[in-house]
Amino acid sequence: MKRTVILSPAHPDWAGPQADPALCRRLTGHLAARLREYTEEGIAPVDILQDGLVTARITGVDADRAVQALARRRVFCQNQDGVLLFSIGADTSFEDLDYVQAVVAELLE
């Protein structure tokens, strides 16, 4: 079964924000760190807006097209002012975020 990762409050199946502040902080840092591993390849900048919200830009890839490409791979996020916005929800796991890293990295190929 394919993994589905919903990191967008606009998605009807988003579970709402992460209720545990400590876990939310760790998940946020985990996603930012995973995406930053690809800084040299073109995922930059990666910013933490606040616990639960991470933004990233993929060099040479329009954010709308990136959102669509990720959705085809069952990763749902948003375009906010030309950058990808990932909103960590109550159902988000560390494994989900590792999957997000792999799928976003595929866009660099």
Residue, then its C-alpha position, 0 to 999 in steps of 0.5 A: m500500500k502506498r503511503t499518503v502524507i497530508l501536510s495541508p490543512a486544506h486537504p479534507d483528510w488533514a487531522g488537525p494540528q499536532a496536539d503534543p507541543a514537544l512532539c510537534r517541535r521534534l517533528t518540525g525539526h526532523l522535516a527541516a533537517r531532512l530537507r536541508e540534507y538536499t541544500e546543495e542539490g537545490i532544496a533551499p532555503v528551508d525555514i521553520l516558521q513555527d512549530g508545525l510549519v516548514t517551508a522550502r523552495i526547490t530551485g528551478v521548480d515552480a511551487d504550483r508544479a511542485v505541489q501538483a507533482l508531490a500530490r501525484r506521489r500522495v504527499f499533500c502540501q501547499n504553495q504559500d507565496g511561491v514556496l512549499l508549505f508543510s503543515i505537520g498534523a496530528d497524524t504525522s509520523f517521523e516515517d511520513l517525514d522521511y517519505v516526504q524527503a524522498v519524494v521531494a528529492e525525486l523532484l530534483e532529478 
